[in-house]
Amino acid sequence: MTRAWQRWQDWAALVIGVLTALSPIVVSTDSAAMWSLIVFGVLIAAAALWSLAQPGSVASEYVHAVLGALLFISPWVFGYADLAGASWTSWVAGVLTVAVGLAALPSANAEHRGLAGSH
């Protein structure tokens, strides 16, 4: 069983979320890009903290994947695809968030089954 605060995928998601939220400091943005990056970054970091605290929560890993996909499409949805720095930040962070979320699923499922069997 995995102990809380141990899974590398969740730590990676936390770093991705924090860096995404802070990225408007270093990349050129407009209002839509800035708020998209901040909001999605904070949500990804919050989901990562949830996953770290409760390693048996399978839902939190799916939340990572969904948030990553939404971050990936946000440059087109919110109209900032012409801002290269903000767009690439969204695309790369989105793909990485989906990847670490999906990579953590087997471990989260195993932990969840272990917790369900102990009741």
N, CA, C and O atoms as a GROMACS GRO file, in nm:
protein
  476
    1MET      N    1   0.083  -0.119   0.000
    1MET     CA    2   0.000   0.000   0.000
    1MET      C    3   0.088   0.125   0.000
    1MET      O    4   0.194   0.128   0.061
    2THR      N    5   0.041   0.225  -0.067
    2THR     CA    6   0.111   0.352  -0.073
    2THR      C    7   0.069   0.438   0.045
    2THR      O    8  -0.049   0.446   0.078
    3ARG      N    9   0.164   0.499   0.106
    3ARG     CA   10   0.132   0.591   0.216
    3ARG      C   11   0.104   0.729   0.158
    3ARG      O   12   0.145   0.761   0.047
    4ALA      N   13   0.034   0.809   0.237
    4ALA     CA   14   0.005   0.945   0.195
    4ALA      C   15   0.135   1.023   0.175
    4ALA      O   16   0.234   0.999   0.244
    5TRP      N   17   0.134   1.115   0.081
    5TRP     CA   18   0.244   1.206   0.050
    5TRP      C   19   0.364   1.135  -0.010
    5TRP      O   20   0.477   1.183   0.005
    6GLN      N   21   0.343   1.021  -0.078
    6GLN     CA   22   0.455   0.944  -0.131
    6GLN      C   23   0.457   0.931  -0.283
    6GLN      O   24   0.565   0.913  -0.340
    7ARG      N   25   0.344   0.939  -0.350
    7ARG     CA   26   0.338   0.907  -0.492
    7ARG      C   27   0.401   1.018  -0.577
    7ARG      O   28   0.361   1.134  -0.569
    8TRP      N   29   0.500   0.980  -0.658
    8TRP     CA   30   0.574   1.079  -0.737
    8TRP      C   31   0.485   1.150  -0.838
    8TRP      O   32   0.505   1.268  -0.866
    9GLN      N   33   0.385   1.079  -0.893
    9GLN     CA   34   0.298   1.141  -0.993
    9GLN      C   35   0.221   1.260  -0.934
    9GLN      O   36   0.200   1.361  -1.001
   10ASP      N   37   0.180   1.246  -0.809
   10ASP     CA   38   0.106   1.355  -0.745
   10ASP      C   39   0.197   1.473  -0.713
   10ASP      O   40   0.156   1.588  -0.723
   11TRP      N   41   0.321   1.445  -0.674
   11TRP     CA   42   0.417   1.553  -0.654
   11TRP      C   43   0.444   1.625  -0.787
   11TRP      O   44   0.456   1.747  -0.791
   12ALA      N   45   0.455   1.548  -0.895
   12ALA     CA   46   0.475   1.608  -1.027
   12ALA      C   47   0.357   1.697  -1.064
   12ALA      O   48   0.376   1.807  -1.115
   13ALA      N   49   0.235   1.649  -1.038
   13ALA     CA   50   0.116   1.730  -1.067
   13ALA      C   51   0.115   1.858  -0.984
   13ALA      O   52   0.074   1.963  -1.032
   14LEU      N   53   0.160   1.849  -0.860
   14LEU     CA   54   0.166   1.969  -0.775
   14LEU      C   55   0.263   2.071  -0.833
   14LEU      O   56   0.232   2.190  -0.839
   15VAL      N   57   0.380   2.025  -0.876
   15VAL     CA   58   0.479   2.116  -0.936
   15VAL      C   59   0.424   2.176  -1.065
   15VAL      O   60   0.440   2.296  -1.089
   16ILE      N   61   0.361   2.094  -1.148
   16ILE     CA   62   0.302   2.144  -1.273
   16ILE      C   63   0.198   2.251  -1.244
   16ILE      O   64   0.195   2.356  -1.308
   17GLY      N   65   0.111   2.225  -1.146
   17GLY     CA   66   0.008   2.322  -1.110
   17GLY      C   67   0.065   2.453  -1.061
   17GLY      O   68   0.021   2.560  -1.102
   18VAL      N   69   0.163   2.445  -0.972
   18VAL     CA   70   0.224   2.568  -0.918
   18VAL      C   71   0.294   2.646  -1.029
   18VAL      O   72   0.279   2.768  -1.038
   19LEU      N   73   0.370   2.577  -1.113
   19LEU     CA   74   0.440   2.646  -1.222
   19LEU      C   75   0.342   2.707  -1.322
   19LEU      O   76   0.367   2.816  -1.373
   20THR      N   77   0.232   2.638  -1.348
   20THR     CA   78   0.132   2.692  -1.440
   20THR      C   79   0.069   2.818  -1.381
   20THR      O   80   0.052   2.918  -1.450
   21ALA      N   81   0.035   2.814  -1.253
   21ALA     CA   82  -0.026   2.929  -1.188
   21ALA      C   83   0.070   3.049  -1.184
   21ALA      O   84   0.026   3.164  -1.192
   22LEU      N   85   0.198   3.022  -1.172
   22LEU     CA   86   0.297   3.130  -1.166
   22LEU      C   87   0.347   3.175  -1.303
   22LEU      O   88   0.414   3.278  -1.314
   23SER      N   89   0.315   3.100  -1.407
   23SER     CA   90   0.369   3.128  -1.540
   23SER      C   91   0.334   3.267  -1.595
   23SER      O   92   0.413   3.321  -1.672
   24PRO      N   93   0.220   3.328  -1.561
   24PRO     CA   94   0.196   3.463  -1.614
   24PRO      C   95   0.300   3.566  -1.572
   24PRO      O   96   0.307   3.675  -1.630
   25ILE      N   97   0.380   3.533  -1.473
   25ILE     CA   98   0.489   3.623  -1.433
   25ILE      C   99   0.595   3.631  -1.542
   25ILE      O  100   0.659   3.735  -1.559
   26VAL      N  101   0.615   3.521  -1.616
   26VAL     CA  102   0.725   3.516  -1.711
   26VAL      C  103   0.684   3.504  -1.858
   26VAL      O  104   0.766   3.525  -1.946
   27VAL      N  105   0.557   3.472  -1.884
   27VAL     CA  106   0.514   3.463  -2.024
   27VAL      C  107   0.418   3.578  -2.055
   27VAL      O  108   0.349   3.629  -1.967
   28SER      N  109   0.416   3.616  -2.180
   28SER     CA  110   0.328   3.723  -2.226
   28SER      C  111   0.184   3.672  -2.228
   28SER      O  112   0.154   3.568  -2.288
   29THR      N  113   0.096   3.745  -2.161
   29THR     CA  114  -0.044   3.703  -2.154
   29THR      C  115  -0.137   3.821  -2.177
   29THR      O  116  -0.097   3.937  -2.169
   30ASP      N  117  -0.261   3.788  -2.205
   30ASP     CA  118  -0.368   3.887  -2.196
   30ASP      C  119  -0.451   3.846  -2.076
   30ASP      O  120  -0.413   3.754  -2.003
   31SER      N  121  -0.562   3.910  -2.054
   31SER     CA  122  -0.644   3.882  -1.936
   31SER      C  123  -0.695   3.737  -1.935
   31SER      O  124  -0.690   3.670  -1.832
   32ALA      N  125  -0.744   3.691  -2.049
   32ALA     CA  126  -0.798   3.554  -2.057
   32ALA      C  127  -0.689   3.451  -2.032
   32ALA      O  128  -0.712   3.355  -1.959
   33ALA      N  129  -0.573   3.469  -2.091
   33ALA     CA  130  -0.463   3.374  -2.073
   33ALA      C  131  -0.416   3.374  -1.928
   33ALA      O  132  -0.392   3.268  -1.870
   34MET      N  133  -0.401   3.491  -1.872
   34MET     CA  134  -0.353   3.501  -1.734
   34MET      C  135  -0.446   3.427  -1.638
   34MET      O  136  -0.401   3.347  -1.557
   35TRP      N  137  -0.575   3.454  -1.648
   35TRP     CA  138  -0.670   3.391  -1.556
   35TRP      C  139  -0.685   3.243  -1.583
   35TRP      O  140  -0.705   3.165  -1.489
   36SER      N  141  -0.677   3.201  -1.708
   36SER     CA  142  -0.683   3.058  -1.738
   36SER      C  143  -0.566   2.985  -1.674
   36SER      O  144  -0.584   2.881  -1.610
   37LEU      N  145  -0.447   3.039  -1.691
   37LEU     CA  146  -0.328   2.975  -1.635
   37LEU      C  147  -0.333   2.973  -1.482
   37LEU      O  148  -0.299   2.872  -1.421
   38ILE      N  149  -0.374   3.083  -1.422
   38ILE     CA  150  -0.380   3.088  -1.276
   38ILE      C  151  -0.485   2.991  -1.223
   38ILE      O  152  -0.457   2.912  -1.133
   39VAL      N  153  -0.606   2.997  -1.278
   39VAL     CA  154  -0.714   2.914  -1.227
   39VAL      C  155  -0.684   2.765  -1.248
   39VAL      O  156  -0.697   2.686  -1.154
   40PHE      N  157  -0.645   2.726  -1.368
   40PHE     CA  158  -0.615   2.586  -1.391
   40PHE      C  159  -0.494   2.540  -1.309
   40PHE      O  160  -0.493   2.428  -1.259
   41GLY      N  161  -0.395   2.626  -1.295
   41GLY     CA  162  -0.279   2.590  -1.213
   41GLY      C  163  -0.316   2.565  -1.068
   41GLY      O  164  -0.271   2.468  -1.008
   42VAL      N  165  -0.400   2.652  -1.013
   42VAL     CA  166  -0.443   2.634  -0.874
   42VAL      C  167  -0.529   2.508  -0.860
   42VAL      O  168  -0.514   2.434  -0.763
   43LEU      N  169  -0.618   2.485  -0.956
   43LEU     CA  170  -0.703   2.365  -0.949
   43LEU      C  171  -0.620   2.237  -0.961
   43LEU      O  172  -0.647   2.139  -0.891
   44ILE      N  173  -0.520   2.237  -1.048
   44ILE     CA  174  -0.433   2.119  -1.062
   44ILE      C  175  -0.354   2.097  -0.933
   44ILE      O  176  -0.340   1.984  -0.887
   45ALA      N  177  -0.300   2.205  -0.876
   45ALA     CA  178  -0.226   2.192  -0.750
   45ALA      C  179  -0.317   2.142  -0.638
   45ALA      O  180  -0.275   2.060  -0.557
   46ALA      N  181  -0.440   2.192  -0.632
   46ALA     CA  182  -0.534   2.148  -0.528
   46ALA      C  183  -0.569   2.000  -0.545
   46ALA      O  184  -0.576   1.927  -0.447
   47ALA      N  185  -0.590   1.957  -0.668
   47ALA     CA  186  -0.618   1.815  -0.693
   47ALA      C  187  -0.497   1.729  -0.657
   47ALA      O  188  -0.512   1.617  -0.609
   48ALA      N  189  -0.378   1.782  -0.681
   48ALA     CA  190  -0.256   1.708  -0.645
   48ALA      C  191  -0.245   1.692  -0.493
   48ALA      O  192  -0.208   1.586  -0.444
   49LEU      N  193  -0.277   1.797  -0.420
   49LEU     CA  194  -0.276   1.788  -0.274
   49LEU      C  195  -0.380   1.687  -0.225
   49LEU      O  196  -0.354   1.612  -0.130
   50TRP      N  197  -0.495   1.685  -0.288
   50TRP     CA  198  -0.599   1.586  -0.256
   50TRP      C  199  -0.544   1.446  -0.278
   50TRP      O  200  -0.560   1.359  -0.193
   51SER      N  201  -0.480   1.423  -0.392
   51SER     CA  202  -0.424   1.292  -0.424
   51SER      C  203  -0.313   1.253  -0.326
   51SER      O  204  -0.303   1.137  -0.285
   52LEU      N  205  -0.231   1.349  -0.291
   52LEU     CA  206  -0.122   1.321  -0.198
   52LEU      C  207  -0.175   1.284  -0.059
   52LEU      O  208  -0.123   1.193   0.006
   53ALA      N  209  -0.278   1.353  -0.015
   53ALA     CA  210  -0.334   1.327   0.118
   53ALA      C  211  -0.415   1.199   0.123
   53ALA      O  212  -0.420   1.132   0.226
   54GLN      N  213  -0.479   1.164   0.011
   54GLN     CA  214  -0.562   1.043   0.005
   54GLN      C  215  -0.521   0.958  -0.115
   54GLN      O  216  -0.586   0.964  -0.219
   55PRO      N  217  -0.414   0.880  -0.101
   55PRO     CA  218  -0.363   0.804  -0.216
   55PRO      C  219  -0.460   0.700  -0.271
   55PRO      O  220  -0.440   0.651  -0.382
   56GLY      N  221  -0.564   0.666  -0.198
   56GLY     CA  222  -0.662   0.570  -0.246
   56GLY      C  223  -0.775   0.634  -0.323
   56GLY      O  224  -0.869   0.565  -0.364
   57SER      N  225  -0.770   0.764  -0.343
   57SER     CA  226  -0.875   0.834  -0.416
   57SER      C  227  -0.850   0.825  -0.566
   57SER      O  228  -0.765   0.895  -0.621
   58VAL      N  229  -0.924   0.739  -0.630
   58VAL     CA  230  -0.912   0.722  -0.775
   58VAL      C  231  -0.969   0.844  -0.846
   58VAL      O  232  -0.918   0.884  -0.951
   59ALA      N  233  -1.073   0.902  -0.791
   59ALA     CA  234  -1.138   1.017  -0.854
   59ALA      C  235  -1.041   1.133  -0.872
   59ALA      O  236  -1.048   1.205  -0.972
   60SER      N  237  -0.952   1.153  -0.778
   60SER     CA  238  -0.858   1.266  -0.789
   60SER      C  239  -0.766   1.251  -0.909
   60SER      O  240  -0.726   1.351  -0.969
   61GLU      N  241  -0.733   1.128  -0.946
   61GLU     CA  242  -0.647   1.107  -1.063
   61GLU      C  243  -0.723   1.138  -1.192
   61GLU      O  244  -0.667   1.191  -1.288
   62TYR      N  245  -0.852   1.103  -1.194
   62TYR     CA  246  -0.934   1.139  -1.309
   62TYR      C  247  -0.951   1.291  -1.317
   62TYR      O  248  -0.956   1.347  -1.426
   63VAL      N  249  -0.958   1.356  -1.203
   63VAL     CA  250  -0.968   1.503  -1.202
   63VAL      C  251  -0.843   1.563  -1.265
   63VAL      O  252  -0.853   1.660  -1.340
   64HIS      N  253  -0.725   1.506  -1.235
   64HIS     CA  254  -0.602   1.554  -1.299
   64HIS      C  255  -0.614   1.546  -1.451
   64HIS      O  256  -0.585   1.642  -1.522
   65ALA      N  257  -0.659   1.431  -1.500
   65ALA     CA  258  -0.668   1.411  -1.644
   65ALA      C  259  -0.766   1.510  -1.708
   65ALA      O  260  -0.737   1.566  -1.813
   66VAL      N  261  -0.880   1.530  -1.645
   66VAL     CA  262  -0.980   1.624  -1.700
   66VAL      C  263  -0.926   1.767  -1.697
   66VAL      O  264  -0.940   1.840  -1.795
   67LEU      N  265  -0.866   1.807  -1.585
   67LEU     CA  266  -0.810   1.943  -1.578
   67LEU      C  267  -0.698   1.963  -1.680
   67LEU      O  268  -0.687   2.070  -1.740
   68GLY      N  269  -0.617   1.860  -1.700
   68GLY     CA  270  -0.511   1.870  -1.801
   68GLY      C  271  -0.567   1.886  -1.940
   68GLY      O  272  -0.517   1.966  -2.019
   69ALA      N  273  -0.672   1.811  -1.971
   69ALA     CA  274  -0.736   1.824  -2.103
   69ALA      C  275  -0.798   1.962  -2.121
   69ALA      O  276  -0.787   2.022  -2.228
   70LEU      N  277  -0.863   2.012  -2.017
   70LEU     CA  278  -0.922   2.146  -2.026
   70LEU      C  279  -0.814   2.254  -2.040
   70LEU      O  280  -0.832   2.350  -2.115
   71LEU      N  281  -0.704   2.238  -1.969
   71LEU     CA  282  -0.593   2.333  -1.983
   71LEU      C  283  -0.537   2.328  -2.125
   71LEU      O  284  -0.504   2.432  -2.182
   72PHE      N  285  -0.527   2.208  -2.181
   72PHE     CA  286  -0.475   2.193  -2.317
   72PHE      C  287  -0.560   2.268  -2.419
   72PHE      O  288  -0.505   2.332  -2.509
   73ILE      N  289  -0.691   2.262  -2.407
   73ILE     CA  290  -0.778   2.326  -2.507
   73ILE      C  291  -0.806   2.473  -2.474
   73ILE      O  292  -0.865   2.544  -2.556
   74SER      N  293  -0.766   2.519  -2.358
   74SER     CA  294  -0.799   2.656  -2.317
   74SER      C  295  -0.747   2.766  -2.410
   74SER      O  296  -0.814   2.868  -2.423
   75PRO      N  297  -0.631   2.753  -2.477
   75PRO     CA  298  -0.590   2.861  -2.568
   75PRO      C  299  -0.692   2.884  -2.680
   75PRO      O  300  -0.712   2.998  -2.722
   76TRP      N  301  -0.755   2.779  -2.728
   76TRP     CA  302  -0.854   2.795  -2.834
   76TRP      C  303  -0.988   2.841  -2.778
   76TRP      O  304  -1.055   2.926  -2.836
   77VAL      N  305  -1.025   2.785  -2.664
   77VAL     CA  306  -1.155   2.818  -2.605
   77VAL      C  307  -1.158   2.963  -2.558
   77VAL      O  308  -1.256   3.033  -2.578
   78PHE      N  309  -1.050   3.008  -2.495
   78PHE     CA  310  -1.046   3.143  -2.439
   78PHE      C  311  -0.978   3.245  -2.530
   78PHE      O  312  -0.962   3.361  -2.492
   79GLY      N  313  -0.937   3.202  -2.648
   79GLY     CA  314  -0.888   3.294  -2.751
   79GLY      C  315  -0.750   3.350  -2.730
   79GLY      O  316  -0.724   3.465  -2.766
   80TYR      N  317  -0.660   3.272  -2.674
   80TYR     CA  318  -0.523   3.323  -2.661
   80TYR      C  319  -0.420   3.233  -2.733
   80TYR      O  320  -0.303   3.229  -2.695
   81ALA      N  321  -0.466   3.162  -2.836
   81ALA     CA  322  -0.376   3.075  -2.911
   81ALA      C  323  -0.267   3.153  -2.984
   81ALA      O  324  -0.164   3.096  -3.021
   82ASP      N  325  -0.288   3.282  -3.006
   82ASP     CA  326  -0.188   3.365  -3.074
   82ASP      C  327  -0.075   3.410  -2.980
   82ASP      O  328   0.025   3.465  -3.026
   83LEU      N  329  -0.091   3.389  -2.850
   83LEU     CA  330   0.014   3.423  -2.754
   83LEU      C  331   0.099   3.297  -2.731
   83LEU      O  332   0.060   3.207  -2.656
   84ALA      N  333   0.215   3.293  -2.796
   84ALA     CA  334   0.296   3.171  -2.799
   84ALA      C  335   0.333   3.120  -2.660
   84ALA      O  336   0.317   3.001  -2.632
   85GLY      N  337   0.381   3.205  -2.574
   85GLY     CA  338   0.425   3.161  -2.441
   85GLY      C  339   0.311   3.102  -2.359
   85GLY      O  340   0.325   2.995  -2.300
   86ALA      N  341   0.200   3.172  -2.356
   86ALA     CA  342   0.085   3.125  -2.279
   86ALA      C  343   0.027   2.998  -2.340
   86ALA      O  344  -0.012   2.906  -2.268
   87SER      N  345   0.021   2.993  -2.472
   87SER     CA  346  -0.033   2.874  -2.538
   87SER      C  347   0.053   2.752  -2.513
   87SER      O  348   0.003   2.646  -2.476
   88TRP      N  349   0.183   2.767  -2.533
   88TRP     CA  350   0.272   2.653  -2.512
   88TRP      C  351   0.273   2.608  -2.367
   88TRP      O  352   0.284   2.489  -2.338
   89THR      N  353   0.262   2.702  -2.276
   89THR     CA  354   0.252   2.666  -2.135
   89THR      C  355   0.128   2.581  -2.112
   89THR      O  356   0.134   2.479  -2.044
   90SER      N  357   0.015   2.622  -2.169
   90SER     CA  358  -0.110   2.548  -2.155
   90SER      C  359  -0.099   2.410  -2.218
   90SER      O  360  -0.142   2.311  -2.158
   91TRP      N  361  -0.042   2.402  -2.337
   91TRP     CA  362  -0.033   2.275  -2.407
   91TRP      C  363   0.060   2.176  -2.335
   91TRP      O  364   0.024   2.061  -2.313
   92VAL      N  365   0.177   2.222  -2.298
   92VAL     CA  366   0.274   2.134  -2.233
   92VAL      C  367   0.225   2.093  -2.094
   92VAL      O  368   0.229   1.975  -2.059
   93ALA      N  369   0.180   2.190  -2.016
   93ALA     CA  370   0.132   2.158  -1.881
   93ALA      C  371   0.007   2.070  -1.888
   93ALA      O  372  -0.010   1.981  -1.805
   94GLY      N  373  -0.078   2.093  -1.987
   94GLY     CA  374  -0.196   2.010  -2.003
   94GLY      C  375  -0.162   1.865  -2.033
   94GLY      O  376  -0.216   1.774  -1.970
   95VAL      N  377  -0.073   1.844  -2.127
   95VAL     CA  378  -0.032   1.708  -2.163
   95VAL      C  379   0.037   1.640  -2.044
   95VAL      O  380   0.010   1.523  -2.016
   96LEU      N  381   0.125   1.711  -1.976
   96LEU     CA  382   0.195   1.652  -1.861
   96LEU      C  383   0.097   1.618  -1.749
   96LEU      O  384   0.112   1.516  -1.682
   97THR      N  385  -0.002   1.703  -1.727
   97THR     CA  386  -0.100   1.678  -1.622
   97THR      C  387  -0.183   1.554  -1.654
   97THR      O  388  -0.207   1.471  -1.566
   98VAL      N  389  -0.226   1.541  -1.778
   98VAL     CA  390  -0.299   1.420  -1.818
   98VAL      C  391  -0.209   1.298  -1.799
   98VAL      O  392  -0.254   1.196  -1.747
   99ALA      N  393  -0.084   1.307  -1.840
   99ALA     CA  394   0.008   1.194  -1.831
   99ALA      C  395   0.030   1.149  -1.687
   99ALA      O  396   0.024   1.029  -1.658
  100VAL      N  397   0.056   1.243  -1.596
  100VAL     CA  398   0.081   1.201  -1.457
  100VAL      C  399  -0.047   1.153  -1.390
  100VAL      O  400  -0.042   1.065  -1.304
  101GLY      N  401  -0.161   1.209  -1.427
  101GLY     CA  402  -0.288   1.162  -1.373
  101GLY      C  403  -0.316   1.018  -1.414
  101GLY      O  404  -0.354   0.935  -1.331
  102LEU      N  405  -0.296   0.989  -1.541
  102LEU     CA  406  -0.319   0.853  -1.590
  102LEU      C  407  -0.213   0.756  -1.538
  102LEU      O  408  -0.242   0.639  -1.512
  103ALA      N  409  -0.090   0.804  -1.522
  103ALA     CA  410   0.016   0.718  -1.470
  103ALA      C  411  -0.008   0.679  -1.325
  103ALA      O  412   0.038   0.574  -1.280
  104ALA      N  413  -0.080   0.762  -1.251
  104ALA     CA  414  -0.107   0.733  -1.109
  104ALA      C  415  -0.229   0.643  -1.091
  104ALA      O  416  -0.250   0.590  -0.981
  105LEU      N  417  -0.308   0.623  -1.196
  105LEU     CA  418  -0.430   0.543  -1.182
  105LEU      C  419  -0.406   0.400  -1.131
  105LEU      O  420  -0.478   0.357  -1.041
  106PRO      N  421  -0.310   0.325  -1.185
  106PRO     CA  422  -0.290   0.188  -1.134
  106PRO      C  423  -0.258   0.186  -0.984
  106PRO      O  424  -0.309   0.101  -0.910
  107SER      N  425  -0.174   0.277  -0.941
  107SER     CA  426  -0.138   0.283  -0.800
  107SER      C  427  -0.257   0.324  -0.714
  107SER      O  428  -0.279   0.267  -0.607
  108ALA      N  429  -0.334   0.421  -0.760
  108ALA     CA  430  -0.453   0.466  -0.686
  108ALA      C  431  -0.557   0.354  -0.679
  108ALA      O  432  -0.620   0.334  -0.575
  109ASN      N  433  -0.575   0.281  -0.790
  109ASN     CA  434  -0.669   0.168  -0.789
  109ASN      C  435  -0.625   0.061  -0.691
  109ASN      O  436  -0.707   0.007  -0.617
  110ALA      N  437  -0.497   0.029  -0.690
  110ALA     CA  438  -0.445  -0.072  -0.598
  110ALA      C  439  -0.465  -0.028  -0.452
  110ALA      O  440  -0.506  -0.107  -0.368
  111GLU      N  441  -0.437   0.098  -0.425
  111GLU     CA  442  -0.456   0.152  -0.292
  111GLU      C  443  -0.604   0.149  -0.252
  111GLU      O  444  -0.638   0.116  -0.139
  112HIS      N  445  -0.688   0.184  -0.346
  112HIS     CA  446  -0.832   0.184  -0.320
  112HIS      C  447  -0.882   0.042  -0.288
  112HIS      O  448  -0.961   0.023  -0.195
  113ARG      N  449  -0.837  -0.055  -0.366
  113ARG     CA  450  -0.874  -0.194  -0.340
  113ARG      C  451  -0.822  -0.241  -0.205
  113ARG      O  452  -0.890  -0.315  -0.134
  114GLY      N  453  -0.703  -0.198  -0.170
  114GLY     CA  454  -0.647  -0.234  -0.040
  114GLY      C  455  -0.725  -0.174   0.075
  114GLY      O  456  -0.745  -0.239   0.178
  115LEU      N  457  -0.769  -0.050   0.057
  115LEU     CA  458  -0.849   0.015   0.160
  115LEU      C  459  -0.987  -0.050   0.171
  115LEU      O  460  -1.040  -0.067   0.280
  116ALA      N  461  -1.045  -0.086   0.056
  116ALA     CA  462  -1.178  -0.148   0.057
  116ALA      C  463  -1.173  -0.285   0.123
  116ALA      O  464  -1.269  -0.325   0.189
  117GLY      N  465  -1.064  -0.357   0.106
  117GLY     CA  466  -1.050  -0.489   0.165
  117GLY      C  467  -1.024  -0.485   0.315
  117GLY      O  468  -1.046  -0.585   0.384
  118SER      N  469  -0.979  -0.372   0.366
  118SER     CA  470  -0.946  -0.364   0.510
  118SER      C  471  -1.066  -0.326   0.594
  118SER      O  472  -1.057  -0.326   0.717
  119HIS      N  473  -1.179  -0.294   0.531
  119HIS     CA  474  -1.298  -0.255   0.609
  119HIS      C  475  -1.379  -0.374   0.648
  119HIS      O  476  -1.482  -0.359   0.713
   0.00000   0.00000   0.00000
